[in-house]
Amino acid sequence: MLEAFGLDPDVLHLNHGSFGVAPVVVRQAAAAWRERAERNPHRFNRVEVAGLVATAREHAAGFLGIDPSRAAWVRNVSEGVSAILGSLELHPGDELVTSTHGYGAVRKALGHHAARAGARIIEAAYPVGAGDDLIVSAYAAACSRRTRLVIVDRITSPTATVVPVAAVAAAAAQVGAPVLVDAAHAPGQLRDDIPALGADHWIGNLHKWAYTPRGSAILWSRPGAEVTPTVLSWQLGEGYAASFDYPGTWDYAGWLTAPDGLAYWQALGGWDAVSRLADLVADGQKRLAAALAVTLEGLPATPAPAMRLVPLPEGVLTSPDQVDPCYELLSRRRVEVAPIHFDGTGYLRIAAAPYNTPDDYDRLADIVRELDW
Ligand SMILES: Cc1ncc(COP(=O)(O)O)c(C=O)c1O
């Protein structure tokens, strides 16, 4: 499978979640679209691309189980979040709610918009291993009549926790606060009924766990919600989905190849394959923890299907400034894994993708044990 995913076999790849990887056949399909566009760029861009992009969007919407007219192409979660924040009218004293487990880049976008408007960011704080009730009550406590947007992660990045977003959305609704679900890791990993989550907006990357080319993500907004694309171009004013379909002249090959990535996800076994990955990563988590002599108690009660935390031995990675050196240490040993610092504790966030095998986690354990931290 390493070959099918075109990965360097000399590297131990245990972090599929951060950037994903498109299988070789999907990359080849993207290259074919690129070639087709280059053979007659004028006609391709002037006449053909709009219909092709709309068709690919319909396909992606079908995969996600949403109405294609409420599905908008964006390049990534950052772009979708930017569109939602850019569409808000914020005033001094307004509040934007996130959590202590939120993604750093999204937090920066919130900070930018809050600072411009004199608004504040309120963080729902909950510890690693918090149960659903505690998570929901942390969000409920952070929401008020001043809340203009709640951003809730479906799967948290630093802690690989599945968050009960429907219950959070219900709590936010008590004070009339709109909700955006940051579902960066959800497509292909969680089988959600997106409109039934009760959120106003949802944004998910297809290029992580659904094997499409990098730069393919879908923003969904409930019927009636108005959102302005981040890039304003020819199709502005043509309705929610179409206004996102054409962000000017660029390489549309990735979006056009999304159906190939989704077909690959299905051919690998769909949701059955996801549950095999969950078993693989749970086993890997146990192997690594045993080798490092660390406990798995107090970790997320509902972890992401294919991503898990393993605590590092005491004294390792105890401050945020040690994350990058720790990454370098591992990467120089040809291991790609996510070092995490959260609430004073160091962890490795491991993943299982179709190209991983049980002995990958033993190799990781061997290397981690040998490291001179
Ligand atoms: C929870 C979460 N939100 C947002 C992002 C940002 O995604 P992107 O770089 O695709 O914009 C990530 C990326 O891993 C993430 O994990």
PDBQT file of the ligand as one rigid body, heavy atoms in Angstrom, charges set to zero:
ROOT
HETATM    1  C1  LIG A 401      -9.280  20.681  13.444  1.00  0.00    +0.000 C 
HETATM    2  C2  LIG A 401      -8.596  21.293  12.270  1.00  0.00    +0.000 A 
HETATM    3  N1  LIG A 401      -9.070  22.441  11.766  1.00  0.00    +0.000 NA
HETATM    4  C3  LIG A 401      -8.515  23.025  10.707  1.00  0.00    +0.000 A 
HETATM    5  C4  LIG A 401      -7.441  22.472  10.073  1.00  0.00    +0.000 A 
HETATM    6  C5  LIG A 401      -6.844  23.225   8.926  1.00  0.00    +0.000 C 
HETATM    7  O1  LIG A 401      -6.946  22.566   7.770  1.00  0.00    +0.000 OA
HETATM    8  P1  LIG A 401      -6.369  23.190   6.450  1.00  0.00    +0.000 P 
HETATM    9  O2  LIG A 401      -4.879  23.332   6.600  1.00  0.00    +0.000 OA
HETATM   10  O3  LIG A 401      -6.765  22.187   5.455  1.00  0.00    +0.000 OA
HETATM   11  O4  LIG A 401      -7.002  24.499   6.246  1.00  0.00    +0.000 OA
HETATM   12  C6  LIG A 401      -6.905  21.275  10.535  1.00  0.00    +0.000 A 
HETATM   13  C7  LIG A 401      -5.758  20.641   9.859  1.00  0.00    +0.000 C 
HETATM   14  O5  LIG A 401      -5.263  19.611  10.224  1.00  0.00    +0.000 OA
HETATM   15  C8  LIG A 401      -7.487  20.679  11.679  1.00  0.00    +0.000 A 
HETATM   16  O6  LIG A 401      -6.996  19.550  12.195  1.00  0.00    +0.000 OA
ENDROOT
TORSDOF 0
